[in-house]
Amino acid sequence: MKNILAIFIILQISPIAIANEVTHIGNQEFRELMQQGVAVIDVRTVSEWQKTGVIEGSHLIMFYDETGKYDLNAWLNEVTKIAKKDEALILICHSGSRSKQLAKYLTSVVGYNEVFNVKRGIAHWIKKKNSVVAPPQVH
């Protein structure tokens, strides 16, 4: 976690102009992009998916595991199976914080052109009475 934090800090203070930027979206924009077929990746943990449910059709690619550990290369490998760098992609987490940082990483370091972050995350989605479904069973 310290390594990824260091990368984010460097990105924040770097004088290099970054061409690709994250677009932060609310529930309405999120709904519209999903209807257009833009892939959604839910980066929360298994226990979070089980607690709240998930957005129907979203790809469940956990970043941090239940102990706070992560495997950046494995996560990126799974993401690239869902969307290539020139394809739009939506990230969502519980409150929008994790997905915001990962979206910045995808645009700034990996080179994704169009990454959307659902601000306020699934918590706000549910608060506004939008639907979720039970996650698939994880073994």
C-alpha positions, -999 to 999 in steps of 0.1 A, spaced: 0 0 0 29 23 7 42 19 -29 9 29 -45 6 58 -21 41 70 -31 31 68 -68 0 89 -61 20 115 -42 45 118 -70 17 122 -95 2 150 -74 34 170 -73 48 162 -107 52 191 -131 46 169 -161 13 177 -178 -10 147 -179 -31 145 -210 -57 120 -198 -78 130 -168 -104 113 -147 -140 124 -151 -160 123 -119 -196 114 -124 -228 113 -104 -256 88 -105 -273 102 -136 -242 102 -157 -233 68 -144 -267 54 -155 -264 70 -189 -229 56 -195 -240 21 -184 -269 23 -209 -243 31 -236 -224 -1 -227 -194 14 -209 -178 -13 -187 -182 -9 -149 -155 -23 -125 -164 -26 -88 -131 -25 -69 -145 -32 -34 -138 -63 -13 -159 -95 -14 -174 -86 20 -185 -52 7 -201 -68 -23 -219 -92 0 -230 -65 24 -245 -41 -1 -250 -60 -33 -235 -50 -67 -245 -31 -98 -260 -56 -122 -236 -63 -150 -206 -48 -132 -172 -66 -132 -161 -75 -97 -123 -69 -96 -113 -64 -60 -82 -42 -56 -75 -45 -18 -82 -78 -3 -98 -82 31 -65 -77 49 -56 -45 29 -31 -62 6 -32 -59 -32 -15 -72 -63 -13 -43 -87 -1 -64 -117 -28 -90 -112 -55 -63 -109 -43 -45 -141 -43 -78 -159 -79 -83 -150 -88 -47 -159 -72 -50 -194 -94 -81 -200 -125 -58 -196 -113 -26 -213 -84 -17 -234 -66 17 -230 -86 33 -258 -120 22 -244 -140 40 -218 -142 25 -183 -161 33 -151 -147 25 -116 -168 24 -85 -161 16 -48 -180 23 -16 -175 61 -13 -156 71 -44 -122 73 -27 -105 41 -38 -119 43 -73 -108 79 -76 -72 70 -68 -73 39 -91 -88 60 -119 -60 85 -116 -35 57 -118 -51 42 -149 -51 75 -167 -18 89 -154 5 59 -153 -11 32 -174 -24 55 -202 -61 49 -203 -78 76 -223 -112 77 -207 -118 66 -171 -149 77 -151 -150 76 -113 -184 74 -96 -182 101 -70 -197 91 -36 -196 55 -48 -222 28 -44 -232 41 -10 -248 71 -27 -261 50 -55 -280 29 -30 -290 59 -9 -308 73 -40 -328 41 -43 -309 28 -74 -310 -10 -78 -283 -35 -69 -283 -73 -72 -268 -100 -50 -231 -107 -60 -223 -141 -74 -210 -167 -49 -173 -164 -44 -155 -197 -35 
